[in-house]
Amino acid sequence: MLLTSAAAAQSLQGGLQNGGLQGSGAGSRSALLRGYYSAFTQNQNLLDNLSATEQVQSAIALEDAVDPATYISGAGDVIEISVFGAVPLSLTATVSADGFVTVKSVGAVRASGRTLAALKAELATKLRQQYRSEEVSVSLLRPRNFTVSVAGAVRSPGRKVITSIDRADRAVLLASTAVNSQEENASEKAVQRQTAKRLYPSGEAELRPSLRNIIVRRKNGEVVIADLISYYLTGDGRYNPVLREGDVISVPSVPAENAERVGISGEVQIPALYESAPYDSLGLLIRIAQGFTKAADTERIQIVRQTASGTESFQVNYNDILAGRKPDVKLLPNDRVQVGEKAIRVTGNVTIRGEVMFAGYYPVEPKRTTLKEILTLAGGFTKQAILSKAHLFRRPTSDDEPGKPAEFLTDPDFVKATVLRTGNLDVEEVQNFDFEYNVRRNFVAADFRKVFAGTSPDILLEDGDIITVPRDDGTIYVLGQVATPGFVAYSSGQPYSYYLALAGGETGESTGDVKILKAGNYQWKRPGETAVESGDWIFVPKKVRKTFGQTVNEIAPIVSLLASVVALAVLIYQVSR
């Protein structure tokens, strides 16, 4: 929605107070712009809104420090000179009408038409030679005054006295302020009134000055454009040139109807209609509108354009322009820019526990955010983290599936099932397979070490995922047929037999078929298939002595199956006869 009436002024003022305007003249600039928007939305007389008090006007005069590299010296400038040494010297000198500055013991130096930096350098060199001192200071003490002419759609056209550091907006403001009859010569006022009648026959109420297409003509024939809207809302000094002696400033009038404008709506800070300018572009218009809101879809900006055959529209990815992959888009009069709201992406949360710098809950985009991205966002791992034991648990998708991973990791049945699964599918393991499958199917296969080393693909996260990074306690757990099962200290590079010895060695009930349960992924490995790492379990199975009844129970299903096969064969034989 475009701004209208009071809403435009209120939003604009808020934008200006929040950084749109800087410097001592922000108050009058805000008044200028509020009037500007009111003129466009209500077609009211702008001149009443352009007035400013003398106090505010004087405050605008000096906004920034003078840049010696760009400031052009001229007649009337007052220069301050200081020489530091055995006999300190401090004096001031004024640039004369013929363009020279005369300094005691140095002589006359050409000043007019030169940059302040060049003048300072020449004076400093001559002063050092004359006074045998390396410490010399030359600075502009007071800038000169001169007059410029302002014409066009302003309340008080004519000559205006400004300083050499003033910009175009200062002259326009002075010319837009009501004239104090006590300070103005009566004959000059009469001439101005006659001129205004010829330019604007229907009276002062018809004045609608442009603030974007102000023409500044130099004595040397150069023509520059002042765009006060762009200057105030972007701070770019190119849109508000510094004035020089003899400049003539023309302020065009904006038509009350059918004015050429560009507009921007949608997800920007100040959506509005703006008077168009020849150099308008998408980037400039977005800067004038004070940038995007957080909801803006900068990849799909729509531009609607009026053509001789009707209306056409096209889409622009502004991110490509910012990155330099594509040039800025030139805007034409009456173009309309629409910044839409980016599509709402489904978000979720994951939980990160354990040895990361900042554990907690983190938002993710399901199937877009990766394991590496979210752990990096959490600050990475602590020095105590053991990545070989880190695991990713995925929340079940239905109520009848197992729940929290922490419950299984400490559940005796889960531990029992894990121990019984030693790699050979015997009867005992088959009996525990269903339970172990239910537990393990919600763990996502993830080798954290390989993911962060770049040797394994990253993993896409889902809402509700739980990432656990355990602390490396530097132990190996030995269980089964050893003299003293339990935790033993880990020592890098040692074989499994080293840890069996620490646990008192194998008992007589050991099968000798040692298995290693890897930390993190809970996969059984034979000693020759893996090195022992911190957090691993070493399991020594027990010899199984089965009773006659157990043997009968195990072979009974097999005998029954064989009997069924024999009976079926006999039946087929009889039918075929």
N, C-alpha and C positions, 0 to 999 in steps of 0.2 A: 504494500500500500504506500502511495506517495503521500508526503506530508502536506497538510493543508492548514491554513489559518493559524490559530494559536498553537496547535500541536507542532507545527513546523518550527515556530520560533522557540518553543520550549525545548524540543529535542535538540535543535541546533545549539541553543545556549548551553545545554548540558554537555554536548559534545565539545564545545569550545572550552568550557571550564575544565574538562577532563583531559586537556592536552592539545586541543585543536589550535589554540592560540597561545603563544608564548611572548613574554616581554611586557614592558610597562604600558603599552597601548592597547592591551587586550579588551578593556572595557569599551572603548569607542569602536573597535573592530567588531565586537559582538553586536553593538547597536547597528552598525552598518549592515551586517549580514542578516540580522533579524528583519530589518526593513526591506532588505533585498528579497527575502523569501515572502514577506507579506505582499510586496508589490506583485510577485508572480502569482500568488494564490488568491489575492483579493483585488488586484488591480488598483490598489490605493496609491496615494501620493507618497513617493519615497522620500521626498526632501525633508519632511518633518522627522523622519527616523534617522536621517544622516547628520543631524545637528549634534554637537558635542560642546561641553563646557571648555573654557579657555584652559582650565587646569588639566583636563584630559588631553586636549590638543598639544599642550606643551610637553606632556609626558611622552607622546609618541615620537618626539624629535630624535631621541637617541635610543636605539634598540640594541645595537650590538657594538662591540669594539671596532674601531676603524681598522680596516685592513690596509696596511701600507702598500701592499703589492697592487691594489686596485684603486686606491684613493688618488684622484687627480688633483694636484695642487693648483691654486689659482689666486688671483689678487684678493687680498683681504684675509687670507689664512694667517693665523698667529702661531709662530713657531717658538718653542721653548728650547733653549740650549743650556746644557750644564757640562762644565769641564771640572773634573776632580783631580786634585794634585796638591802641590805645596801651596799654591795660591788658587783656591777654588774660584770658579767663575760661573755666574748664572745670569742669563739675560734672555730677553724675548725680542723677536723680530717679526715684522709684518710684511707679507708679500705686497709689494707696491702695485700701483695700477698698471705699470708697464711690465709686470710679471717677474720682477727680481726681488730677492731678499738680500738685504745688506747686513753683514755681521762685522763687528769691530775686529780689526786686525786681519780680517780675511778678505773683505771686499764684497762685491755683488756677485750673486750666484743666480743663474736662471732657474725659476721655480714653476711658472705657469706652464701647464700642459704636460708636466712630468709627474710620474707617480711619486707618492710620498716616500717610498722606499729608495728610489733613485736619488731624490733630494737629500734624504738623511745620509745616504752613503757618501755623497760628495762633500757635504758639510763636515761630516765626521772625519774624513780623510784630511781635509784642509786644517781643521782645528787641531788634530793630533800633530801635524807638522808645525803649526804655529806655537802651540803651547807645550810641546814635548810631553804629552800625556796620552796614555792608552785608554783611559777611562773618560769617554765622551758620550753624552746622551743627547739625542735630538728627537723631539716628539712634537706632535700637533697639539697645541694648547687649546685653541679655539677655532672651529671651522668657520669659514666665511659665510656671509649672507649674500644672496642674489635673488633675482626675480625670475619667475617663469610665467607663462601665459596659460590660462585654462579656459577652454571654450566648450560649448556644447550643452548637454542636458544637465546643467548645474544651476543652483540658485544664484550664485554670485560669480559669474564669469569675470575674467580680467586677470591682471597681474597679481601674483602672490609671492610674498617674501618667504623664502625658505633658506635652509642651510645646505651646505655642500654634502652633508651626509643624509639628507632626506631622500625618501623614495617617492614614487608616483602617488602612493596612497595618501601621503601628507598633503600634497597639492589638491587632490580631489576632495579630501575632507574639508580643507579650508574653503574651497569653492562651493561646497555643499552646505556651509554653515550660514545661518541668517546674518545679514550684514548689519553691523552696529552703525546706525545713522549718525551718531555723535562723532564717530571716528572716520567717517568717509566724506570725501569731498562731494558736495552736492552736485556739481556739474558732471563728475565722473559717474555718479549714481544714475543721473538722468540718461547718460549715454548707454549705460548697461541695460536700463529698462527698455529703451528704444530697440536695442539689439535683440533683447529677449522677445519683444513683440513680433519682430520680423521673423525670428527663428521659430517661435511657438505662438502663432496667432491666437490659439484658444486659451492661452493663459498658463500660469505656473503649474496648475494642477495636472497638466499634460506631461510634465517632466517625469520620465522614467529612465534614469541614467543606467547605462550598462556598467557593470563592474568586471566584465570579462573581456571586453574588446576595446579597452582604452588605448588610444594611439598617442605615442610620444615621438615627436619629430625633432631631430637634433639640428643644430646649425650647419653641420657638415652634410646634411641630406639623409642621414641615417634615420630609419624608422623602426621603432621597437614597439611591442605590444605589452601592455600591463593587464594582467589578469588577477584582480584582487581576491576573487573567490578561491582560485587555485593557490594563491600565496598564503592566504589566511588559514586554509585548511590543510596545506601540505608543508608550509614553512620554506618552500623552495624560492630563494631570492631571485631566480631567473624570471619569475612571474611578476616581480615588482621592482623595476629597474631604478637605480640611483639616478637622480636628476642632475643635469648640468646647466650651466649658464645658457640662457637663450632657448631652452626647450619650450616647445608649444604642445600642450596636452589637450587632446580632443576627446570628449566623453560622448559617445553616441547615445541616442535615445532608443530604448527598447519599445517596440510597438505594443500597445495594450492587447491586441489580438493578433493571432497568427504569427507570434514570435517563434523564431527557430530555436528549439530547445533540444537538449538530450536529457533522457531520464533514466534513473536506475531504481529498481524496486526489489523487494524481497529481502534476502538475508545479508543486508549491509547495515552499518550503524546509523547512517542518515539517508534513507531513501527519499529522493526528491526529484523535481524537475530543475534543470540548470540551463541557463542561457548557453547556447552552443558557441564554440570557438573553433577557428580553422584547424587547430592542432589537436583537437580532442582525440583521445584514444581510450581504449578500455582500461588500461592501467591508470591513466590520469583520473578518469571518472571514479574508479574504485578508491583512489587515494582521497579525492575530494569528499567522497561519501564516508570517509574515515574507516575504510576497511570492512572486512566481513564480520559477521557474527560467528559464534562457535558452530552453529548449525548449518553454515553455508556449504553448499556442494560446489566447490571450486573447479571440479572436473567437467561440469556440464552447465556452463553459463549460456543463456539464450540471448541472442541479439535479434531484435525485430526491426526491420528496415522498410521504409516507404519507398516504393519505386514507381515509375511511370505506369507500370502495368498492375500495380496493386501493392501487396505486402509480401515480403519474403522474410524468412528467419533462418538462422544458422546457429550452430552450437560451437562453443569455444572451450577448450581445456586451459584454464588460466594457469595451472601448474606448469604446463609446457612453456608458457611465456615467462614465468618466474625463473625457470631453470635454463632459459636461453635456447631451448630447443625450437621455439617458434617465435616470430616477431610479434610485437604488440599489434593489436587490431585498431586501425584508424576508424573513428566514428564519424558519421555524417550527420548533418542537421536532422532533427526529429527521430534519430535512432532511440530505441528503448532497450535497456539492458535489464534482463530478469535473472536474478540470482536465486535459484531454488534451494530448498532444504534437502540436505543429503539424506539418503534412505536410511531408515533406522535399522541398524544391524543388531541381530540377536546377540546378546551378551550373556555371559555366565561367569562363574567364579570357580577358582581352584584353590585348594589348600596346600600350603607348603610347610612342611614340618622338619624339624631337625637342624642339621648343621649348614644353614645358610645365613647370610649376614642379616637378612630381614625376613624372618618367617612370618606367616600370616595368610590372609585371604587376598587374592588378586583377581581382578576382572580379566576375562579372556573373551575372544570371539571364537566360539566353537568351530572346529575344523579349519581355523586360520592361524590362531596363536600357537606357537610351537613350544616344545619343552625347553629348548635352549633359550628362546626369547624370554620366557617367564622366569627362568632361574637367573638369567642375567639381570632382569628387572629386580629380582630379590637380592641383588648385590653379589651374587656368586656364592661360592662355598667358603666355609671357614677352613682353617688349617687342620681341624680335627675331623673333617668329613672323610668318609670312606665311600667312594663312588661305586665300588664293586658290590656294596650292600644296598645301594639306593634302589628304590622301586617306585613304580607308578601304579596306583590302584584306580580302577575305573568303576564308578558307581553302577550297581545293577540297574537294569531297565524295568524290572517288575518286582512286586512285593514278595514273591515266593522265592526269590534268589537270595543268597547269603548277603549279609550286611557289611558291617565295618571291618576293614582289614585288620585293625588292631586286635579285634576279637579272635581272629584266626591265628595270628602270629603267636598268641599266648595260649591257645586252646590245646588241651592235652590230646584230643583226638586228632587235631591237625598235625601235631608233632609226631604222634604215633604213626599216622598215615605216611608222613614224609620219611620216617625212618624205615618203615616196612617196604617203601618203594626203592629197592636197591638196584634196579635195572633189569632183573629177570622176572618175567611174568609168571610167577608161581601162584599157587592157590591163595596164599595169604595176601598177595598184592592185588589180585583180582577182587577180593572181598573189600578192599579199601579204595578201589579205583573210583567208585561213584562219589564218595565223600571228597576225595582229593580233587576230582574234576570240578565239583561245585565250588570249592575254595579257590582253586587256581585260575579258573576261567575269567576272573575279573582282574587279574594282574596283566598289565600290558608289557609285552616283551620289549625291554629297553635296556640296552647297555649304556649307561650314562657316560662311561669313559670314552666309548667309541663315538657317541653323539657329539661330545664336546671336543673330541680330537678331529672331527670331520670325516671319520672313516666309516660312519654309519649314518643312514638317513635320519633327519630330525623327525620328531613325533608330533603329530597334531593333537592338541588337547581337546577335551570335551568338558562341558559343564559338570561340576561335581567331582572332577578328578582330584586325587590326593597324592601328593608327591612327598615321599619320605626320604630324607638323607640322614642315615644313622651316623653316630659318632664312632670313630675308630678307637675301640678300647684295647687294641693290640693283643687279642687273644685268639686261640683256637679251641674249639670245643671237641673233646674226644669222648665218645660214648660207645657203648656196646661191650664187647668182651675184652676189657682191659682191667688191670688191677685196681686203679683208682680213676674212674670216669670223672670228667669235669673240665673246667677251663684251664688251659696252660698258656704261658706267655708265647706270643708270636715272635719268631726270629726270621728275618727276611732271608730267602734262599735255601732254607732247610727243607729236606724231604719229609714225607709223611712219617717215616720211621723214627725221625727225631722226636716228634710229638707223641708217638706211641710209647717211646722210652720214658718221656716225661710223665706219662700217665701210668707208669709201672709196668709197661709191656703187655703183650697179649696173654690171655689165660688159655687153659687147655681146651676150653669150649669154643675157641675161635676157629672159624672156617679158613682164615687166612685170606679170604676174598675181601680185602679192604676197599671201601668206597669213600669218596670225598663229596660232600654236599656243598656246592658253591653258594657263597653268600649272595644275596640279591635275587638271583633267578631260580634258586632251589633246584638246580639240575645235578643229577648224580654223575660223577665222573670216576673213571679208574685212575689210579695214581700215575700211570703212564700218559694219560690224556691231558693232565693239567698240573700246574704248579700250585702248591699250597699257599693261599693268601690269607691275610688277616680277616677274621670273621668266618672262615670256613669251618665246617664240621667234618670230623673224621669218624667214620662208623666202622666198627669191627663186628660183622654178623656172628651169630651163634649157630653151632651145629644143631640141626633139627633132628630129634629122635622121636619118631612117630609111633604111637601105639597101634595095635592091630585094629582097634575100632576106628581110629583116624584114617588108617589106610583103606579100610572097607568103605568109609564114607566118601573118600576121594575117588575110589575107582567105581563106586556104585553108578554114578551118572554115565560113566563110559560103558559099563556093562549093559545098562539099560538101552543106551543108544545102539550098541552093537546088536542087541536082541531085536530091536525095532527094524534094523536094516535087514537082518536075516528073515524076519517074518514077512517083510515087504518083498523080498526076493522070492520066497516060496509062493506067495500069492501071485506074483507076476508069472511064475513058471506054470502054475496050475491053470491060469486064465488062457495062457498061450497054447495049451494043448488042445 
